[in-house]
């Protein structure tokens, strides 16, 4: 059916407005072709246009430029509550929300132009499996806003001049954001970890012509964000560096969700409509030396812990310079310049925060605001010329320490509203309209050893139980008129803190407190503790403390220039060269006292060298006592220890200087010896030796290799006896003596010798088979145990070696000895051939899984290891049921 400007919308009289057709004519599976024109209340349209029947297509026949839906300005344009709706080719103007999709699924919204809605261009609420493509949305708060929606494709849209281009709030999984062009806006994710880790956001999305980089569920240690980033979004990422990028003019410049150990440094982050840097659920991150100007907020941390914000320039953000909210814990804000924002630093429901060494000035609200925040340390800051309060504490902010700050030229220097059990000491509170105000609900605060200078009113206390001196000293008040008659520096009469009848400073000092500290801070370097390290990267950690508080730390490597770090106590070095390095750490306190500590270590990423020099590899030895000799060296950190192993058994520890080992009473068979050396950095190397012990046919034992020789021995002895008998017949003339000689003198002895040797051979074979069977089962059990626990990437190599060891022991079971020139494939081919049809299928399956394992991703290799283990278990069960064949015996 068709919609036009007049008529009823029937097939006989097709022209009619959209409202009439949707209300009176439309039903499921209809296609409504809308002719060119402007559809507004002037032709009888009623807004919003409600689509309540499923599977309806609403399409403009001549495209967006010719077909305009003009709303009333205070409601939705098109309101969809049925599923399978298609809307395309319209221009929608003068609405609060252009298109609303609520509680319904499987929509297609394409090629629409939505201009100047007061709130949202396209709004999805619990709506799944939609396609939002090719639309143009501009000049609104949200371009596309998806709440609790999933499996939706948002692709190829142009979104310009909106606060948030694409906003996913508590989204379900598998939304795809692809090929969108965003100008003066970007992408925002908000919600749980699933919100950050289950989306698909392609790099071909652009913010102001630059790509959006989205990474999730990765350890990216040592990697860096490309310098052309338009926006950075991380979900469950560790170890990445975001350095020297310009992420400006979007929504959120850098967005971290549930990520850790990220370094954000040296970036230019300006004119974003939301936060410059936003962290949620993230810990242990470093935000260092960035410039954040003209964003809505500079830096925001929510539900975040253990992060450090230091050495940043944060200015002209109309809301907050630094904002911590949502029960943050243990964060540090140090040595930043925070100016000309609304509030310099705002702490909301935060605990254990350190605010130190910052310059906080010319903010239009408060310098530092604490709301229901506890155990905060505010020390060494310069808080000046803020329009309202230098420090404002309210709504049950408890147990905070405000120490050694210079608080000057604010409306109120310190304003405490409903704050209790806080300590104010060694501060200079000067040139404020009011130095300190304690409201009626403020209790048990302690104020001592401060200097109140040049304030219009020094202090006002309406609270309960607040004290203005310690047991030994009070404050300096520039309007104190009492005298010090005994010369102890303390006035003889108390200082009354207004209003009258309120608190008193019973120990006021008559000269300004000397807030000068000559005691250096304490400093201890706690890591690394190893003298040698087998990696090119090192994390240096330290602890420091000071009676007035640490102001900042500096660090240098190998005598280079010093780098200022703020008050972080950890620093990561990458790309260190081999050899010795010395790291110096220097601590500064607020008074400028210093302490320096150093740590020296050796970087050694090159393994030691080792070579077994005796006996020769592959040798056959006629002694059961064998001395193995080797030479080993390490040029960087030196050899730390040696180990030796016989036939896959336990490793025997040896002293560093040992270069030989003697094995005694070795069995007559093939033996494998491995010698491993480890250097002081933990690098290792090993060499392998294979030899055979064989003392001879009539010696103490009979090896399997001589079984074939027994028949030859029998023939030789018979021939010898016959020749001797012929000699006797010719000389003695009696044939009967020949038989007697043959039977009694030779064949009887020969028969006894052969029988004894064969019995010994069988006993040795059975013992060897049992021993090998036990070793196979032990290694298979070890593999199974390892697979039951948690596995890391670095475990893969050790598990592969364990699988190889099992194949090697199976080789001994079938008399296949590893040759140094062989590949694993050549060894397995020989083993499969020697083992015969009974075992070939299992061995072939195991080797196939082994080859898959070499190239498997982490998500796959655990499953592949389990498949190999399953094969090896079946192999051991089969070997146990058939310990040896009649042919082998």
Secondary structure as GFF3:
##gff-version 3
##sequence-region A 1 889
A	DSSP	beta_strand	2	3	.	.	.	ID=ss1
A	DSSP	alpha_helix	18	20	.	.	.	ID=ss2
A	DSSP	pi_helix	21	25	.	.	.	ID=ss3
A	DSSP	beta_strand	31	34	.	.	.	ID=ss4
A	DSSP	beta_strand	37	39	.	.	.	ID=ss5
A	DSSP	three_ten_helix	41	43	.	.	.	ID=ss6
A	DSSP	beta_strand	49	51	.	.	.	ID=ss7
A	DSSP	beta_strand	57	60	.	.	.	ID=ss8
A	DSSP	beta_strand	67	70	.	.	.	ID=ss9
A	DSSP	beta_strand	76	80	.	.	.	ID=ss10
A	DSSP	beta_strand	86	88	.	.	.	ID=ss11
A	DSSP	beta_strand	91	93	.	.	.	ID=ss12
A	DSSP	beta_strand	97	102	.	.	.	ID=ss13
A	DSSP	beta_strand	108	110	.	.	.	ID=ss14
A	DSSP	beta_strand	113	115	.	.	.	ID=ss15
A	DSSP	beta_strand	120	125	.	.	.	ID=ss16
A	DSSP	beta_strand	131	133	.	.	.	ID=ss17
A	DSSP	beta_strand	136	138	.	.	.	ID=ss18
A	DSSP	beta_strand	142	147	.	.	.	ID=ss19
A	DSSP	beta_strand	153	155	.	.	.	ID=ss20
A	DSSP	beta_strand	158	160	.	.	.	ID=ss21
A	DSSP	beta_strand	164	169	.	.	.	ID=ss22
A	DSSP	beta_strand	176	178	.	.	.	ID=ss23
A	DSSP	beta_strand	181	183	.	.	.	ID=ss24
A	DSSP	beta_strand	187	190	.	.	.	ID=ss25
A	DSSP	alpha_helix	193	197	.	.	.	ID=ss26
A	DSSP	beta_strand	200	201	.	.	.	ID=ss27
A	DSSP	beta_strand	206	207	.	.	.	ID=ss28
A	DSSP	beta_strand	210	219	.	.	.	ID=ss29
A	DSSP	beta_strand	231	238	.	.	.	ID=ss30
A	DSSP	beta_strand	241	243	.	.	.	ID=ss31
A	DSSP	beta_strand	254	257	.	.	.	ID=ss32
A	DSSP	beta_strand	263	265	.	.	.	ID=ss33
A	DSSP	beta_strand	268	270	.	.	.	ID=ss34
A	DSSP	beta_strand	275	280	.	.	.	ID=ss35
A	DSSP	beta_strand	286	288	.	.	.	ID=ss36
A	DSSP	beta_strand	291	293	.	.	.	ID=ss37
A	DSSP	beta_strand	297	302	.	.	.	ID=ss38
A	DSSP	beta_strand	308	310	.	.	.	ID=ss39
A	DSSP	beta_strand	313	315	.	.	.	ID=ss40
A	DSSP	beta_strand	320	325	.	.	.	ID=ss41
A	DSSP	beta_strand	332	334	.	.	.	ID=ss42
A	DSSP	beta_strand	337	339	.	.	.	ID=ss43
A	DSSP	beta_strand	343	348	.	.	.	ID=ss44
A	DSSP	beta_strand	354	356	.	.	.	ID=ss45
A	DSSP	beta_strand	359	361	.	.	.	ID=ss46
A	DSSP	beta_strand	368	371	.	.	.	ID=ss47
A	DSSP	beta_strand	377	379	.	.	.	ID=ss48
A	DSSP	beta_strand	382	384	.	.	.	ID=ss49
A	DSSP	beta_strand	389	394	.	.	.	ID=ss50
A	DSSP	beta_strand	401	403	.	.	.	ID=ss51
A	DSSP	beta_strand	406	408	.	.	.	ID=ss52
A	DSSP	beta_strand	412	417	.	.	.	ID=ss53
A	DSSP	beta_strand	423	425	.	.	.	ID=ss54
A	DSSP	beta_strand	428	430	.	.	.	ID=ss55
A	DSSP	beta_strand	434	438	.	.	.	ID=ss56
A	DSSP	beta_strand	446	448	.	.	.	ID=ss57
A	DSSP	beta_strand	451	453	.	.	.	ID=ss58
A	DSSP	beta_strand	457	461	.	.	.	ID=ss59
A	DSSP	beta_strand	476	477	.	.	.	ID=ss60
A	DSSP	beta_strand	495	496	.	.	.	ID=ss61
A	DSSP	beta_strand	504	505	.	.	.	ID=ss62
A	DSSP	beta_strand	522	527	.	.	.	ID=ss63
A	DSSP	beta_strand	532	533	.	.	.	ID=ss64
A	DSSP	beta_strand	538	545	.	.	.	ID=ss65
A	DSSP	beta_strand	550	557	.	.	.	ID=ss66
A	DSSP	beta_strand	563	566	.	.	.	ID=ss67
A	DSSP	beta_strand	570	573	.	.	.	ID=ss68
A	DSSP	beta_strand	579	589	.	.	.	ID=ss69
A	DSSP	beta_strand	594	603	.	.	.	ID=ss70
A	DSSP	beta_strand	609	614	.	.	.	ID=ss71
A	DSSP	beta_strand	620	621	.	.	.	ID=ss72
A	DSSP	beta_strand	626	633	.	.	.	ID=ss73
A	DSSP	beta_strand	639	646	.	.	.	ID=ss74
A	DSSP	beta_strand	652	654	.	.	.	ID=ss75
A	DSSP	beta_strand	660	663	.	.	.	ID=ss76
A	DSSP	beta_strand	670	679	.	.	.	ID=ss77
A	DSSP	beta_strand	684	693	.	.	.	ID=ss78
A	DSSP	three_ten_helix	704	706	.	.	.	ID=ss79
A	DSSP	alpha_helix	707	732	.	.	.	ID=ss80
A	DSSP	alpha_helix	735	740	.	.	.	ID=ss81
A	DSSP	pi_helix	741	747	.	.	.	ID=ss82
A	DSSP	alpha_helix	748	788	.	.	.	ID=ss83
A	DSSP	alpha_helix	795	813	.	.	.	ID=ss84
A	DSSP	alpha_helix	824	835	.	.	.	ID=ss85
A	DSSP	alpha_helix	837	854	.	.	.	ID=ss86
A	DSSP	alpha_helix	858	881	.	.	.	ID=ss87
###
